[in-house]
Amino acid sequence: MRHEAIINRQVAKVAQRQVAVIGGGIVGTAITEALLRQGHKVTIIEPGAFGGEQAASYGNGAFISPASIIPMSMPGLWRQVPSYLLNQNGPLTIRWPFLPRLLPWLVRFLLAGWSKARVTKTVQALSDLLSQSPARHADLAARAGVETLIHEEGLLYLYVDRHAYKADGLAWRLRADCGVKTREVEGEELRAMVPGLAARYTLGILLTEGRHCLNPGGYVAAIAQHCLANGATTHESCAKRVLTSGDTIVGVETDEGIVACDAVVVAAGIHSAPFAKQFGDHIPLEAERGYHVEFSDIPLDLKVPVMPQDLKVAIVRTAGGLRVAGQVEFASAKAAPNWKRADLLGEKLHSCFPGLVENTKKPSPHRWQGNRPSTPDGLPVIGRSRNNKNVIYAFGHGHIGLNAAPMTAELVADLIADRPPPIDTTPFSPKRFS
Ligand SMILES: Cc1cc2nc3c(=O)[nH]c(=O)nc-3n(C[C@H](O)[C@H](O)[C@H](O)COP(=O)(O)OP(=O)(O)OC[C@H]3O[C@@H](n4cnc5c(N)ncnc54)[C@H](O)[C@@H]3O)c2cc1C
């Protein structure tokens, strides 16, 4: 036993790496936590506050859903393109001036969902990534000492009627094929589960294994604090480029000096693509811009987060209040927010819960805009760079970054350790865009 322990320590010592993680959102902090558990030395490079408003991880819909395996691009989506261009109040919009630049990405996006066969492959890959996500988050939160942030009440997808539910039949069949567990909720049970719900909703699909995070930004901050307490260091700066000497990684140049390392993980969300380009990988990464409004003054007792399918928003009670998150807006990551889109979310809340009364004396709701880091095929980029095996990518998580962070972290830890992964990672390979 003692002998075995010594060998393990020696192996750990030989294998120990000095890793720089670029980006401290949910993906970067979860990776840091996984690498520390493997005995590596880790520095997180992050210019903002951990879990701060600059990160998509701050303002998301908080859903940890094993059902989030259906990509945005589905067969027949092209038919809706005219309405996306013409209706600036719809759930998905494209800002006209940005259309020419976005066109190549949008074409790839539409093609990715062109046939059922393509979508089925994407769904299978996402299922591998997400099927255990609720349990993995419970474990991660427990290790970080914030288990109370992950709530287990399930997640409820709302439909006006069975006709609307049947219109989403392909998505639910694909989910069922991947083992996603659901239960129908109707009548009195639905009213009791969601007090104040608009009468037009007659059917709920409860994801019994779904969870949500009570405070997505606070969760990131807590994981980061846990990492710092366990030996990670942080460099409060913006990474500029990776420094090499021949094939050897020697550090990361930042606007506040150099961080020495022998391996790099790129987890900078929407800002990741330039680092990949440095190593010969041209990843089509676009911002699917989203918004949230959060009302601190609405006392709605919403235990189970809901996603009304006619409104395409997530409504969830967080530590900060009642949050409505959603919208997909194509423009550019740098474009100014269109706060009308956030206000629309407030209107959708009232449409879902018509009896709600806001306290008009309280300040207006908190409004936020963030960038989902999205690839056209709806799959993240997790793998080694083309030109250097010690540069590892972990970005492009689009709509599922919170959900997928713990499994992504495990896959990155396996890459750093040269261990075979527990799932097929070829769908996530950066090479797929060659
Ligand atoms: C409205 C909305 C709702 C969503 N709802 C959900 C949901 O319910 N469930 C879900 O799973 N996902 C959801 N998402 C998606 C999810 O939020 C993202 O996929 C996820 O947060 C991405 O995490 P990340 O760590 O890759 O990026 P980020 O959280 O954006 O973090 C990247 C970090 O990198 C830092 N950075 C950037 N450039 C540099 C640099 N040069 N050097 C160093 N650091 C740098 C940034 O400061 C930032 O902190 C939603 C997103 C939006 C916008």
The ligand as a Tripos MOL2 file, in Angstrom:
@<TRIPOS>MOLECULE
LIG
   53    58     1     0     0
SMALL
NO_CHARGES

@<TRIPOS>ATOM
      1 C1        -28.8610   35.2320  -21.9740 C.3       1 LIG1
      2 C2        -28.0490   33.9650  -21.8200 C.ar      1 LIG1
      3 C3        -28.6400   32.8530  -21.2240 C.ar      1 LIG1
      4 C4        -27.9090   31.6640  -21.0660 C.ar      1 LIG1
      5 N1        -28.4670   30.6100  -20.3970 N.ar      1 LIG1
      6 C5        -27.7230   29.5040  -20.1510 C.ar      1 LIG1
      7 C6        -28.2480   28.4520  -19.3480 C.ar      1 LIG1
      8 O1        -29.3690   28.5330  -18.8250 O.2       1 LIG1
      9 N2        -27.4730   27.3450  -19.1480 N.ar      1 LIG1
     10 C7        -26.2090   27.2370  -19.6990 C.ar      1 LIG1
     11 O2        -25.5730   26.1990  -19.5200 O.2       1 LIG1
     12 N3        -25.6800   28.2360  -20.4310 N.ar      1 LIG1
     13 C8        -26.4010   29.3650  -20.6660 C.ar      1 LIG1
     14 N4        -25.8620   30.3920  -21.3870 N.ar      1 LIG1
     15 C9        -24.5300   30.2260  -21.9690 C.3       1 LIG1
     16 C10       -23.4230   30.3490  -20.9420 C.3       1 LIG1
     17 O3        -23.6220   31.4890  -20.1340 O.3       1 LIG1
     18 C11       -22.0710   30.4230  -21.6620 C.3       1 LIG1
     19 O4        -21.9340   29.3590  -22.5650 O.3       1 LIG1
     20 C12       -20.9300   30.3250  -20.6670 C.3       1 LIG1
     21 O5        -21.0670   31.2990  -19.6560 O.3       1 LIG1
     22 C13       -19.5730   30.4750  -21.3430 C.3       1 LIG1
     23 O6        -18.6010   30.3860  -20.3340 O.3       1 LIG1
     24 P1        -17.0930   30.7420  -20.6240 P.3       1 LIG1
     25 O7        -16.3620   30.5610  -19.3620 O.co2     1 LIG1
     26 O8        -16.6400   30.0090  -21.8400 O.co2     1 LIG1
     27 O9        -17.1090   32.2780  -21.0740 O.3       1 LIG1
     28 P2        -17.3180   33.5800  -20.1640 P.3       1 LIG1
     29 O10       -18.2310   33.3350  -19.0470 O.co2     1 LIG1
     30 O11       -17.6550   34.6930  -21.1000 O.co2     1 LIG1
     31 O12       -15.8880   33.8110  -19.5350 O.3       1 LIG1
     32 C14       -14.7820   34.1610  -20.3130 C.3       1 LIG1
     33 C15       -13.8340   34.9380  -19.4220 C.3       1 LIG1
     34 O13       -12.6380   35.1690  -20.1540 O.3       1 LIG1
     35 C16       -12.1630   36.4400  -19.8450 C.3       1 LIG1
     36 N5        -11.3060   36.9100  -20.9440 N.ar      1 LIG1
     37 C17       -11.6880   37.3550  -22.1570 C.ar      1 LIG1
     38 N6        -10.6100   37.7030  -22.8760 N.ar      1 LIG1
     39 C18        -9.5300   37.4500  -22.0990 C.ar      1 LIG1
     40 C19        -8.1370   37.6010  -22.2890 C.ar      1 LIG1
     41 N7         -7.6260   38.0900  -23.4350 N.pl3     1 LIG1
     42 N8         -7.3120   37.2680  -21.2650 N.ar      1 LIG1
     43 C20        -7.8030   36.7600  -20.1220 C.ar      1 LIG1
     44 N9         -9.1330   36.5790  -19.8880 N.ar      1 LIG1
     45 C21        -9.9810   36.9340  -20.8730 C.ar      1 LIG1
     46 C22       -13.4160   37.2920  -19.6800 C.3       1 LIG1
     47 O14       -13.1500   38.4310  -18.8730 O.3       1 LIG1
     48 C23       -14.3790   36.3050  -19.0230 C.3       1 LIG1
     49 O15       -14.3940   36.4320  -17.6280 O.3       1 LIG1
     50 C24       -26.5640   31.5960  -21.5490 C.ar      1 LIG1
     51 C25       -25.9710   32.7190  -22.1040 C.ar      1 LIG1
     52 C26       -26.6850   33.9030  -22.2420 C.ar      1 LIG1
     53 C27       -26.0200   35.1130  -22.8130 C.3       1 LIG1
@<TRIPOS>BOND
     1     1     2 1
     2     2     3 ar
     3     2    52 ar
     4     3     4 ar
     5     4     5 ar
     6     4    50 ar
     7     5     6 ar
     8     6     7 ar
     9     6    13 1
    10     7     8 2
    11     7     9 ar
    12     9    10 ar
    13    10    11 2
    14    10    12 ar
    15    12    13 ar
    16    13    14 ar
    17    14    15 1
    18    14    50 ar
    19    15    16 1
    20    16    17 1
    21    16    18 1
    22    18    19 1
    23    18    20 1
    24    20    21 1
    25    20    22 1
    26    22    23 1
    27    23    24 1
    28    24    25 2
    29    24    26 1
    30    24    27 1
    31    27    28 1
    32    28    29 2
    33    28    30 1
    34    28    31 1
    35    31    32 1
    36    32    33 1
    37    33    34 1
    38    33    48 1
    39    34    35 1
    40    35    36 1
    41    35    46 1
    42    36    37 ar
    43    36    45 ar
    44    37    38 ar
    45    38    39 ar
    46    39    40 ar
    47    39    45 ar
    48    40    41 1
    49    40    42 ar
    50    42    43 ar
    51    43    44 ar
    52    44    45 ar
    53    46    47 1
    54    46    48 1
    55    48    49 1
    56    50    51 ar
    57    51    52 ar
    58    52    53 1
@<TRIPOS>SUBSTRUCTURE
     1 LIG1         1 GROUP 0 **** ****
